[in-house]
Amino acid sequence: MRFNIARKKSGECELESCSCCACGETSIHAEHFHETDLRDSLLENLDLIASAILFVLAFLPLDSWAKVAFYVISYLLAGREVIYNALKNIIRGSILDENFLMTIATLGAFAIKEFPEAAAVMLFYRIGEWLQDSVVKKSRNSIAKLIDISPEYANKVVGDEVKRVHPAEVMVGDVIVVKPGERIPLDGVVVKGQSAVDTSALTGEPLPRDVLTGDSVLSGSVNQTGVIYVQVTSDFNNSTTSKILNLIENARNNKAPTERFITRFAKYYTPAVVLAAALIAAIPPLLWKQPLSQWVYRALVFLVVSCPCALVISIPVGFFGGLGGASRNGILVKGGQYLEALGNVDTVVFDKTGTLTKGVFKVVAVVPEAGMPEEELLYYAALAERFSNHPIALSVVEAYNKPLANQAVDEYTEVPGHGIKVKINGKQVLVGSARFLKQHGVSCPDIEAGGTCVYVSIDGNYAGYILIEDTLKEDAKIAVDKLKRLGVKRTVMFTGDSYRAGLKVGRSLNLDEVHAELLPHQKVEKLEELEKTKSSNKGKIVFIGDGINDAPVLARADVGVAMGGVGSDVAIEAADVVFMTDEPSKLATAIKIARRTNRIVWQNVIMALGVKMLVLLLGMAGHADMWEAVFADVGVAVLSVLNASRVINIPS
């Protein structure tokens, strides 16, 4: 898989709804931020500086022809891209865009000998573009740290040699060498050596993580102190780096509803503006014998004011800045639509295991029935559970901590969410929930315990239970408290665990609702029930889970959040937002970023429309000239872009 190696042509703007600026390279990869278009950018800025100098010189006491020459040259230096794009679009048959409005308005100003105004429109417009480009690059740069994780090479061990190859040439099972200072090119397991690994580009965490033999490492991390040998577990196309890059590349295609509205609005707005300007210029002179030059000037003012630059540019910049601000906090959002939805959260639903709890289960009690030795009960349970990958099963096997004979197990059947049915040494053994045993005709008590009870029956007789407990994450209580302070109306927990175990966690965290003993499809049904009881139609339901076992409910929620899902295919595919760490409190940070983004975007909309409508009315009445028009267009655009830049710097 390759990520946008080819460059886009200069003039294609990464803000898809923008028709007025030449942002140059739009691919999101590291080269853009360090080398691409540096010379072009320098030349453009020199043109802008020269245009500004000539514009200022024109105000000196010079001959009138010299003044005109300075204004014209200043105009051409500042406006050459706009004029070129207008002509190019006319040839293509796409006439009515912002380039056309700017060109017609300024040429009209020249025609009625308003030379300073014509040059000023283009000069300040160009300054606004420069500021807007600067803000876009700043917001991109916050994502650039993630883009820089893309590896250039891998040191592959081939026999007794080490060869430098492209990461795509390394297969699963191959061993690579990572030296201090090098970026780990592929996901894998350390098979030799130890080191400290900088994962900040992936997780946002500043402290390095120590890795030893047997520890997993992720591509994109930087090896800091020692040489490590890594056995590759994912090929290049399926590596963490590739997934993240793919996620970011696709994020821009998922526009927020506000962005889509503005794009549609601009499509109809521009033709309406041109028609209105033509009517302003023609009707008063024809019907009421008004001076033609006066109404042509007012029409030109109307055209300049009407340019939708502030709306078309600043809104996408606002959402892009929000995405950048989120990435700086280790939060990957798949697009503006999910960022906007996060700003209207009504209900947050947590998965329990691995989200609010550590998912590290420990056997805390083995309680056999009378006559059953404790060691024998644990033996049968461990044999039954040894083929399962469920964390509870693994904890039972770990608690037994003795060799287990495979030949003793026969007719193994696992029922997800319920339990395991198996024959051990010819005996029928059931291990699972009380409901599972009762479904098979085994009578067993309902144990009141705060943990998870694994019940065991042998040959149809209840043999006892094993009590297993999970521990809360230190961050879980902080997460719930932060959400409540942010005004989230309901905090809910879904779990497949017992009601008592779920209730214990729910009470510890002060959750509003707990729904326990749910199978995966029942979680979706329960989420749909919550949907019907939201406090408002605009309110959104967020589900946050580990991204592995909860794909159906992640996909069904208004916003699905995979926590600690980096490296998980299911997390990347099913979730709308991916947290790079295992901290549920990141959700509060994401909501803060989303709300601030939405607030700034609507500030820009209101400011742009309000100022433009005021100056339009003043211009039609003859009380606003081209200078006010320049402010209403370029000035408001600059203010909007500067306002949008605030969303980039949001603390966690």
C-alpha positions as CSV (number, residue, x, y, z in Angstrom):
1,M,0.0,0.0,0.0
2,R,1.4,3.4,-1.0
3,F,0.3,6.7,0.5
4,N,0.0,9.5,-2.0
5,I,3.6,9.4,-3.3
6,A,2.7,11.5,-6.4
7,R,2.2,15.2,-5.8
8,K,-0.9,17.0,-6.7
9,K,-0.7,19.9,-9.1
10,S,-0.1,23.3,-7.7
11,G,-3.4,25.1,-7.4
12,E,-5.4,22.1,-6.1
13,C,-6.5,22.9,-2.7
14,E,-6.8,20.3,0.0
15,L,-9.8,22.1,1.4
16,E,-12.1,20.6,-1.2
17,S,-14.8,23.3,-0.9
18,C,-12.2,26.1,-1.4
19,S,-12.2,27.5,-5.0
20,C,-10.0,30.5,-4.4
21,C,-6.6,29.6,-3.1
22,A,-3.5,27.8,-4.4
23,C,-2.4,25.8,-1.4
24,G,0.0,23.7,-3.5
25,E,0.9,20.2,-2.3
26,T,-2.1,18.5,-0.6
27,S,-0.8,15.0,0.1
28,I,-0.4,14.3,3.8
29,H,3.0,12.9,4.1
30,A,6.3,14.0,5.7
31,E,7.9,15.4,2.6
32,H,5.3,18.1,2.4
33,F,6.2,19.5,5.7
34,H,9.9,19.5,5.3
35,E,10.9,20.0,1.6
36,T,7.9,20.3,-0.8
37,D,7.3,23.6,-2.5
38,L,9.8,25.6,-0.4
39,R,11.2,27.4,-3.4
40,D,7.7,28.1,-4.8
41,S,6.6,29.4,-1.4
42,L,9.6,31.7,-1.2
43,L,8.9,33.1,-4.7
44,E,5.3,33.7,-3.9
45,N,6.2,35.5,-0.8
46,L,8.7,37.7,-2.6
47,D,5.9,38.6,-5.1
48,L,3.7,39.5,-2.2
49,I,6.4,41.6,-0.6
50,A,7.1,43.4,-3.9
51,S,3.4,44.0,-4.4
52,A,3.1,45.5,-0.9
53,I,6.1,47.8,-1.4
54,L,4.8,49.1,-4.8
55,F,1.4,49.7,-3.3
56,V,2.9,51.8,-0.5
57,L,5.2,53.7,-3.0
58,A,2.1,54.6,-5.0
59,F,1.0,56.8,-2.1
60,L,4.1,59.0,-2.4
61,P,3.9,62.3,-4.2
62,L,4.6,61.0,-7.7
63,D,3.5,61.6,-11.2
64,S,0.0,60.3,-11.8
65,W,1.3,57.9,-14.5
66,A,3.9,56.5,-12.1
67,K,1.2,56.0,-9.5
68,V,-1.0,54.1,-12.0
69,A,2.0,52.0,-13.0
70,F,2.8,51.1,-9.4
71,Y,-0.9,50.2,-8.7
72,V,-1.1,48.0,-11.9
73,I,2.2,46.2,-11.2
74,S,1.2,45.7,-7.6
75,Y,-2.2,44.4,-8.7
76,L,-0.6,41.9,-11.2
77,L,2.0,40.6,-8.7
78,A,-0.7,40.0,-6.1
79,G,-3.5,38.8,-8.3
80,R,-1.8,36.8,-11.0
81,E,-3.0,33.4,-9.5
82,V,-6.5,34.7,-9.1
83,I,-6.6,36.0,-12.7
84,Y,-5.0,32.9,-14.1
85,N,-7.5,30.6,-12.2
86,A,-10.4,32.7,-13.4
87,L,-9.3,32.4,-17.0
88,K,-8.6,28.7,-16.7
89,N,-12.1,28.1,-15.2
90,I,-13.8,30.1,-17.9
91,I,-12.1,27.9,-20.5
92,R,-13.3,24.9,-18.6
93,G,-16.8,26.2,-18.5
94,S,-16.8,26.9,-14.7
95,I,-17.2,30.6,-14.7
96,L,-19.0,31.6,-11.5
97,D,-16.5,31.1,-8.8
98,E,-14.6,33.3,-6.4
99,N,-11.8,33.9,-8.8
100,F,-14.3,35.3,-11.3
101,L,-15.9,37.6,-8.7
102,M,-12.5,39.0,-7.7
103,T,-11.3,39.5,-11.2
104,I,-14.5,41.2,-12.5
105,A,-14.7,43.4,-9.5
106,T,-11.1,44.6,-9.6
107,L,-11.0,45.1,-13.4
108,G,-14.2,47.1,-13.1
109,A,-12.5,49.2,-10.4
110,F,-9.7,49.9,-12.9
111,A,-12.3,50.8,-15.6
112,I,-13.8,53.5,-13.4
113,K,-10.3,54.7,-12.4
114,E,-10.4,53.4,-8.8
115,F,-6.8,52.2,-9.0
116,P,-5.9,52.1,-5.3
117,E,-9.1,50.1,-4.5
118,A,-8.4,47.6,-7.3
119,A,-4.8,47.0,-6.2
120,A,-5.9,46.9,-2.5
121,V,-8.5,44.2,-3.1
122,M,-5.9,41.8,-4.6
123,L,-3.1,42.7,-2.2
124,F,-5.2,42.2,0.9
125,Y,-6.8,39.1,-0.6
126,R,-3.3,37.7,-1.1
127,I,-2.3,38.6,2.4
128,G,-5.4,36.7,3.6
129,E,-4.4,33.7,1.5
130,W,-1.0,33.7,3.0
131,L,-2.3,33.8,6.6
132,Q,-4.8,31.1,5.7
133,D,-2.0,28.9,4.3
134,S,0.0,29.5,7.4
135,V,-2.9,28.3,9.6
136,V,-3.5,25.3,7.5
137,K,0.2,24.3,7.7
138,K,0.1,24.8,11.4
139,S,-2.9,22.5,11.8
140,R,-1.3,20.0,9.4
141,N,2.0,20.1,11.3
142,S,0.2,18.8,14.4
143,I,-0.7,15.8,12.3
144,A,2.7,15.7,10.6
145,K,4.2,14.1,13.7
146,L,2.0,11.1,12.9
147,I,2.9,11.2,9.3
148,D,6.6,11.1,10.0
149,I,6.1,7.7,11.5
150,S,6.2,6.3,7.9
151,P,9.3,4.2,7.7
152,E,11.8,4.5,4.8
153,Y,13.7,1.2,5.3
154,A,14.0,-1.9,7.4
155,N,17.2,-3.8,8.4
156,K,16.2,-7.4,7.5
157,V,18.3,-10.3,8.9
158,V,19.1,-12.6,6.0
159,G,21.3,-15.5,7.2
160,D,24.4,-14.0,8.8
161,E,23.9,-10.6,7.1
162,V,21.7,-7.6,7.6
163,K,20.3,-6.0,4.5
164,R,18.6,-2.6,4.2
165,V,15.3,-3.1,2.3
166,H,12.0,-1.4,1.8
167,P,9.5,-2.3,4.6
168,A,7.1,-3.8,2.0
169,E,9.8,-6.4,1.3
170,V,9.7,-7.8,4.8
171,M,7.3,-10.7,5.5
172,V,5.6,-11.9,8.6
173,G,8.0,-14.1,10.6
174,D,11.2,-12.3,9.3
175,V,13.5,-10.8,11.9
176,I,14.6,-7.1,11.6
177,V,17.3,-5.2,13.5
178,V,16.4,-1.8,14.9
179,K,19.3,0.4,16.0
180,P,19.2,3.3,18.5
181,G,17.7,6.3,16.9
182,E,15.9,4.4,14.2
183,R,12.2,4.2,13.7
184,I,10.7,0.7,14.1
185,P,9.4,0.0,10.6
186,L,7.0,-2.9,11.3
187,D,4.9,-4.3,14.1
188,G,6.6,-7.2,15.9
189,V,7.8,-8.9,19.0
190,V,11.3,-8.4,20.5
191,V,13.3,-11.6,20.3
192,K,16.6,-10.3,21.4
193,G,17.9,-7.2,23.2
194,Q,16.3,-4.5,25.3
195,S,15.7,-0.8,24.9
196,A,13.5,2.2,25.6
197,V,11.0,3.0,22.9
198,D,9.6,6.5,22.2
199,T,5.9,6.0,21.3
200,S,4.9,9.7,21.5
201,A,4.1,9.9,17.8
202,L,1.5,7.2,18.3
203,T,0.2,7.8,21.8
204,G,1.0,11.4,22.7
205,E,2.7,10.1,25.8
206,P,6.1,11.8,26.4
207,L,7.7,9.1,28.5
208,P,9.6,6.3,26.7
209,R,8.5,2.7,27.3
210,D,11.0,0.0,28.3
211,V,10.8,-3.2,26.2
212,L,12.4,-6.6,26.8
213,T,12.5,-9.9,25.0
214,G,8.9,-11.0,24.4
215,D,7.4,-7.5,24.4
216,S,5.4,-6.2,21.5
217,V,6.5,-3.1,19.6
218,L,4.6,-1.0,17.1
219,S,5.8,0.5,13.9
220,G,6.2,4.2,14.0
221,S,7.9,4.1,17.5
222,V,11.5,5.2,17.8
223,N,14.1,3.0,19.3
224,Q,16.2,5.0,21.8
225,T,18.8,3.2,23.7
226,G,19.7,-0.3,22.7
227,V,19.8,-2.6,19.6
228,I,16.8,-4.9,19.4
229,Y,15.9,-7.8,17.1
230,V,12.2,-7.8,16.2
231,Q,10.3,-10.7,14.7
232,V,7.7,-9.2,12.4
233,T,4.0,-10.0,13.2
234,S,2.3,-7.8,10.5
235,D,3.3,-7.0,7.0
236,F,3.7,-3.5,5.7
237,N,0.2,-3.1,4.4
238,N,-1.3,-4.2,7.8
239,S,1.2,-2.4,10.1
240,T,0.1,0.2,12.6
241,T,1.8,2.9,10.5
242,S,-0.1,2.0,7.4
243,K,-3.4,1.9,9.3
244,I,-2.9,5.3,10.8
245,L,-1.7,6.9,7.6
246,N,-4.7,5.4,5.8
247,L,-7.0,6.7,8.5
248,I,-5.6,10.2,8.2
249,E,-5.7,10.2,4.4
250,N,-9.4,9.3,4.5
251,A,-10.3,11.6,7.3
252,R,-10.6,14.7,5.1
253,N,-13.2,13.0,2.9
254,N,-15.7,12.7,5.8
255,K,-16.9,16.3,5.9
256,A,-19.0,17.7,8.7
257,P,-22.6,18.6,7.9
258,T,-21.7,22.3,8.3
259,E,-18.9,21.9,5.7
260,R,-21.2,20.1,3.3
261,F,-23.9,22.8,3.8
262,I,-21.4,25.6,3.0
263,T,-20.2,23.7,-0.1
264,R,-23.8,23.5,-1.4
265,F,-24.4,27.1,-0.3
266,A,-21.5,28.4,-2.3
267,K,-22.6,26.6,-5.4
268,Y,-25.9,28.6,-5.6
269,Y,-24.6,31.7,-3.8
270,T,-22.1,32.8,-6.4
271,P,-24.4,32.8,-9.5
272,A,-27.0,34.7,-7.4
273,V,-24.4,37.3,-6.4
274,V,-23.4,37.9,-10.0
275,L,-27.0,38.3,-11.1
276,A,-27.7,40.7,-8.2
277,A,-24.7,42.8,-9.1
278,A,-25.8,43.0,-12.7
279,L,-29.2,44.1,-11.7
280,I,-27.7,46.7,-9.3
281,A,-25.6,48.1,-12.1
282,A,-28.4,48.1,-14.7
283,I,-31.8,48.8,-13.2
284,P,-31.3,52.2,-11.5
285,P,-29.7,53.8,-14.6
286,L,-32.4,52.3,-16.9
287,L,-35.5,52.9,-14.8
288,W,-34.6,56.1,-12.9
289,K,-31.9,57.6,-15.1
290,Q,-29.4,57.4,-12.3
291,P,-25.6,57.9,-13.1
292,L,-24.3,54.7,-14.7
293,S,-20.8,55.0,-13.1
294,Q,-22.3,55.4,-9.6
295,W,-24.3,52.2,-9.8
296,V,-21.5,50.3,-11.6
297,Y,-19.2,51.2,-8.7
298,R,-21.9,50.1,-6.2
299,A,-22.2,46.8,-8.1
300,L,-18.5,46.3,-7.9
301,V,-18.5,46.9,-4.2
302,F,-21.3,44.4,-4.0
303,L,-19.3,41.8,-5.9
304,V,-16.2,42.2,-3.7
305,V,-18.3,42.1,-0.5
306,S,-20.1,39.0,-1.7
307,C,-17.0,36.8,-2.2
308,P,-17.7,33.9,0.2
309,C,-14.0,33.5,1.1
310,A,-14.5,33.7,4.9
311,L,-17.1,30.9,4.7
312,V,-15.5,28.7,2.1
313,I,-12.1,28.8,3.6
314,S,-12.4,29.3,7.4
315,I,-14.9,26.5,8.0
316,P,-12.9,23.7,6.6
317,V,-9.8,25.2,8.2
318,G,-11.7,25.2,11.5
319,F,-12.5,21.5,11.3
320,F,-9.0,20.6,10.0
321,G,-7.6,22.5,13.0
322,G,-9.8,20.5,15.2
323,L,-8.5,17.2,13.7
324,G,-5.0,18.5,14.2
325,G,-5.7,19.5,17.8
326,A,-7.1,16.1,18.5
327,S,-4.1,14.3,17.0
328,R,-1.8,16.2,19.2
329,N,-3.6,14.6,22.1
330,G,-3.4,11.1,20.7
331,I,-6.9,11.1,19.3
332,L,-7.5,10.1,15.7
333,V,-10.8,11.3,14.4
334,K,-11.9,9.9,11.0
335,G,-13.4,13.1,9.7
336,G,-15.2,16.4,10.5
337,Q,-18.6,14.8,10.7
338,Y,-17.5,12.8,13.7
339,L,-15.8,15.8,15.3
340,E,-19.0,17.8,14.9
341,A,-21.1,14.9,16.4
342,L,-18.8,14.7,19.4
343,G,-19.7,18.3,20.2
344,N,-23.3,17.2,20.8
345,V,-22.9,14.2,23.0
346,D,-26.0,13.2,25.1
347,T,-25.1,9.7,26.3
348,V,-21.8,7.9,26.7
349,V,-21.9,4.1,26.8
350,F,-18.8,2.3,28.1
351,D,-17.8,-1.2,27.6
352,K,-16.5,-2.6,30.9
353,T,-13.7,-5.0,30.4
354,G,-10.6,-3.4,28.9
355,T,-12.2,0.1,28.9
356,L,-13.1,0.9,32.4
357,T,-11.2,-2.0,33.9
358,K,-7.7,-3.2,33.1
359,G,-8.9,-6.5,31.6
360,V,-6.3,-8.3,33.7
361,F,-8.3,-10.9,35.6
362,K,-7.1,-12.8,38.7
363,V,-8.6,-15.8,40.4
364,V,-9.3,-14.6,44.0
365,A,-11.2,-17.6,45.3
366,V,-11.8,-21.3,44.4
367,V,-15.0,-22.5,46.2
368,P,-15.7,-26.3,45.7
369,E,-18.8,-28.1,46.7
370,A,-18.5,-30.5,49.6
371,G,-16.4,-33.5,48.8
372,M,-14.7,-31.8,45.8
373,P,-11.0,-30.9,46.4
374,E,-10.1,-27.4,45.5
375,E,-7.2,-28.5,43.4
376,E,-9.4,-30.9,41.4
377,L,-12.0,-28.2,40.7
378,L,-9.4,-25.8,39.4
379,Y,-7.8,-28.7,37.3
380,Y,-11.1,-29.4,35.5
381,A,-11.8,-25.7,34.9
382,A,-8.3,-25.0,33.6
383,L,-8.4,-28.0,31.2
384,A,-11.8,-26.8,29.9
385,E,-10.6,-23.2,29.5
386,R,-7.1,-23.8,28.1
387,F,-8.2,-23.5,24.4
388,S,-10.1,-20.3,24.9
389,N,-8.5,-16.9,24.4
390,H,-11.0,-15.1,26.7
391,P,-9.2,-13.1,29.5
392,I,-11.3,-15.0,32.1
393,A,-10.2,-18.3,30.7
394,L,-6.6,-17.3,30.6
395,S,-6.8,-16.3,34.3
396,V,-8.1,-19.7,35.2
397,V,-5.3,-21.5,33.4
398,E,-2.8,-19.1,34.9
399,A,-4.1,-19.8,38.4
400,Y,-3.7,-23.6,38.0
401,N,-0.1,-23.0,36.9
402,K,0.7,-26.6,36.2
403,P,1.2,-28.6,32.9
404,L,-2.1,-29.7,31.4
405,A,-2.5,-32.9,29.3
406,N,-4.1,-32.3,25.9
407,Q,-5.1,-36.0,25.5
408,A,-7.4,-35.7,28.4
409,V,-9.7,-33.3,26.5
410,D,-12.3,-34.4,24.0
411,E,-15.5,-33.0,22.3
412,Y,-14.7,-29.4,23.0
413,T,-17.4,-26.9,22.3
414,E,-17.3,-23.2,23.2
415,V,-20.5,-21.1,23.3
416,P,-19.4,-17.4,23.1
417,G,-20.8,-15.4,26.0
418,H,-22.0,-18.5,27.8
419,G,-19.4,-21.2,28.5
420,I,-17.6,-24.3,27.5
421,K,-18.8,-27.9,27.2
422,V,-16.1,-30.6,27.0
423,K,-15.3,-34.2,27.9
424,I,-12.3,-34.6,30.2
425,N,-11.1,-38.1,31.0
426,G,-14.5,-39.3,29.8
427,K,-16.4,-37.0,32.1
428,Q,-18.9,-34.4,30.8
429,V,-17.6,-31.0,32.1
430,L,-19.4,-27.7,31.9
431,V,-17.6,-24.4,32.7
432,G,-19.4,-21.0,32.4
433,S,-22.2,-18.9,33.8
434,A,-25.0,-20.1,36.1
435,R,-27.4,-19.7,33.2
436,F,-25.3,-21.9,31.0
437,L,-25.2,-24.7,33.6
438,K,-29.0,-24.4,34.1
439,Q,-29.6,-24.6,30.4
440,H,-28.0,-28.0,30.6
441,G,-30.1,-29.1,33.5
442,V,-27.5,-28.5,36.2
443,S,-28.8,-27.0,39.4
444,C,-26.4,-24.4,40.9
445,P,-26.7,-21.4,43.3
446,D,-26.6,-17.8,42.3
447,I,-23.6,-16.5,44.1
448,E,-23.7,-12.9,45.3
449,A,-20.1,-11.7,44.6
450,G,-18.6,-8.5,43.2
451,G,-16.5,-10.4,40.7
452,T,-17.2,-12.9,38.0
453,C,-18.2,-16.4,39.0
454,V,-17.2,-19.3,36.8
455,Y,-19.4,-22.3,37.6
456,V,-18.3,-25.8,37.1
457,S,-20.3,-29.1,36.8
458,I,-19.0,-32.6,36.3
459,D,-21.2,-35.3,34.9
460,G,-24.3,-33.2,35.5
461,N,-23.4,-32.5,39.2
462,Y,-22.6,-29.0,40.4
463,A,-18.9,-29.0,41.5
464,G,-18.3,-25.4,42.7
465,Y,-17.3,-22.0,41.4
466,I,-14.2,-19.9,40.8
467,L,-14.4,-16.2,41.7
468,I,-12.4,-13.9,39.3
469,E,-12.0,-10.2,39.7
470,D,-10.9,-7.4,37.3
471,T,-9.5,-4.1,38.6
472,L,-10.6,-0.6,37.7
473,K,-8.3,1.6,35.7
474,E,-6.9,4.5,37.6
475,D,-8.2,6.8,34.9
476,A,-11.8,5.4,34.9
477,K,-13.2,7.5,37.7
478,I,-11.5,10.6,36.3
479,A,-13.1,10.0,32.9
480,V,-16.7,9.7,34.3
481,D,-16.2,12.8,36.5
482,K,-14.9,14.8,33.6
483,L,-17.8,13.8,31.4
484,K,-20.4,14.8,34.0
485,R,-18.7,18.1,34.5
486,L,-18.9,18.6,30.7
487,G,-22.7,18.2,30.9
488,V,-23.0,14.6,29.5
489,K,-26.5,13.7,30.6
490,R,-26.1,9.9,30.9
491,T,-23.2,7.6,31.5
492,V,-24.0,3.9,30.9
493,M,-22.0,0.7,31.0
494,F,-22.5,-2.4,28.9
495,T,-21.0,-5.7,30.0
496,G,-21.3,-9.4,29.3
497,D,-20.3,-10.0,32.9
498,S,-22.7,-10.8,35.7
499,Y,-25.0,-8.1,37.0
500,R,-23.4,-8.1,40.4
501,A,-19.9,-7.6,38.9
502,G,-21.2,-4.9,36.7
503,L,-23.1,-3.2,39.5
504,K,-20.0,-3.1,41.6
505,V,-18.1,-1.3,38.9
506,G,-21.0,1.0,38.2
507,R,-21.4,2.1,41.8
508,S,-17.6,2.6,42.1
509,L,-17.6,5.0,39.2
510,N,-21.0,6.7,39.9
511,L,-22.4,5.6,36.5
512,D,-26.1,6.3,35.8
513,E,-27.0,2.9,34.3
514,V,-25.5,-0.6,34.2
515,H,-26.7,-3.2,31.7
516,A,-25.1,-6.6,32.4
517,E,-25.0,-10.2,31.0
518,L,-25.3,-8.9,27.5
519,L,-24.2,-10.8,24.4
520,P,-22.8,-8.8,21.4
521,H,-26.1,-8.6,19.6
522,Q,-27.9,-7.6,22.8
523,K,-25.5,-4.7,23.2
524,V,-26.7,-3.4,19.8
525,E,-30.4,-3.9,20.9
526,K,-29.8,-2.1,24.2
527,L,-28.1,0.8,22.4
528,E,-31.1,1.2,20.1
529,E,-33.3,1.3,23.2
530,L,-31.1,4.1,24.6
531,E,-31.5,5.9,21.3
532,K,-35.2,6.1,21.8
533,T,-34.9,7.7,25.2
534,K,-32.4,10.5,24.4
535,S,-33.2,13.9,25.8
536,S,-33.1,15.5,22.4
537,N,-33.0,14.5,18.7
538,K,-29.7,16.4,18.3
539,G,-28.1,14.5,21.1
540,K,-25.5,11.9,20.1
541,I,-24.7,8.5,21.6
542,V,-21.1,7.6,21.9
543,F,-20.0,4.0,22.5
544,I,-16.4,3.5,23.7
545,G,-14.9,0.0,23.8
546,D,-11.8,-1.9,23.0
547,G,-12.6,-2.2,19.3
548,I,-12.1,-6.0,19.3
549,N,-15.2,-7.6,20.7
550,D,-17.6,-4.7,20.2
551,A,-17.5,-4.1,16.5
552,P,-21.3,-4.3,16.0
553,V,-22.1,-1.8,18.7
554,L,-19.2,0.5,17.7
555,A,-20.6,0.6,14.2
556,R,-24.2,1.2,15.4
557,A,-23.4,4.1,17.7
558,D,-23.5,7.7,16.5
559,V,-19.8,7.9,17.3
560,G,-17.9,4.7,17.9
561,V,-14.7,5.1,19.9
562,A,-12.0,2.4,20.0
563,M,-9.8,2.9,23.0
564,G,-6.2,1.6,22.9
565,G,-7.2,0.3,19.5
566,V,-3.9,1.1,17.7
567,G,-2.8,-2.1,16.0
568,S,-6.3,-3.6,16.0
569,D,-7.9,-4.1,12.6
570,V,-11.4,-4.0,14.1
571,A,-10.7,-0.8,15.9
572,I,-9.6,1.0,12.7
573,E,-12.4,-0.4,10.6
574,A,-15.4,-0.2,13.0
575,A,-14.7,2.9,15.0
576,D,-15.1,6.6,14.1
577,V,-12.5,7.7,16.6
578,V,-9.4,5.9,17.8
579,F,-7.6,6.7,21.0
580,M,-3.9,5.9,20.9
581,T,-3.8,5.1,24.6
582,D,-5.8,3.1,27.1
583,E,-7.2,6.2,28.9
584,P,-11.0,6.6,28.9
585,S,-10.5,10.2,30.0
586,K,-9.4,11.0,26.4
587,L,-13.1,11.0,25.6
588,A,-13.5,14.2,27.7
589,T,-10.6,15.8,25.8
590,A,-12.2,14.8,22.5
591,I,-15.5,16.3,23.5
592,K,-13.8,19.6,24.6
593,I,-11.9,19.8,21.3
594,A,-15.1,19.1,19.3
595,R,-17.2,21.7,21.2
596,R,-14.5,24.3,20.8
597,T,-14.2,23.5,17.1
598,N,-18.0,23.7,16.6
599,R,-18.1,27.0,18.6
600,I,-15.4,28.6,16.5
601,V,-16.8,27.4,13.2
602,W,-20.2,29.0,14.0
603,Q,-18.5,32.1,15.3
604,N,-17.0,32.4,11.8
605,V,-20.3,31.8,10.1
606,I,-22.1,34.4,12.1
607,M,-19.3,36.9,11.8
608,A,-18.9,36.5,8.1
609,L,-22.6,36.6,7.2
610,G,-23.3,39.5,9.6
611,V,-20.5,41.8,8.4
612,K,-21.1,41.0,4.8
613,M,-24.9,41.7,5.0
614,L,-24.2,45.0,6.8
615,V,-21.7,46.2,4.2
616,L,-23.8,44.9,1.3
617,L,-26.7,47.1,2.5
618,L,-24.4,50.1,3.1
619,G,-22.9,49.6,-0.4
620,M,-26.2,49.4,-2.1
621,A,-27.2,52.6,-0.3
622,G,-24.0,54.3,-1.4
623,H,-22.5,54.5,2.1
624,A,-19.7,52.0,1.7
625,D,-16.9,52.2,-0.8
626,M,-14.3,49.6,-2.1
627,W,-12.2,49.9,1.1
628,E,-15.1,48.7,3.3
629,A,-15.7,46.0,0.7
630,V,-12.1,44.8,1.0
631,F,-12.6,44.5,4.8
632,A,-15.9,42.8,4.5
633,D,-14.3,40.2,2.2
634,V,-10.6,39.8,2.9
635,G,-10.6,41.3,6.4
636,V,-13.4,39.0,7.6
637,A,-11.7,36.0,6.0
638,V,-8.4,36.8,7.8
639,L,-10.2,37.3,11.1
640,S,-12.1,34.0,10.5
641,V,-8.9,32.1,9.7
642,L,-7.1,33.5,12.8
643,N,-10.1,32.6,14.9
644,A,-10.1,29.1,13.5
645,S,-6.4,28.7,14.3
646,R,-7.3,28.9,18.1
647,V,-8.7,25.4,17.9
648,I,-5.3,23.8,17.1
649,N,-3.9,24.6,20.6
650,I,-6.3,22.8,23.0
651,P,-4.8,21.3,26.1
652,S,-5.9,17.9,27.2
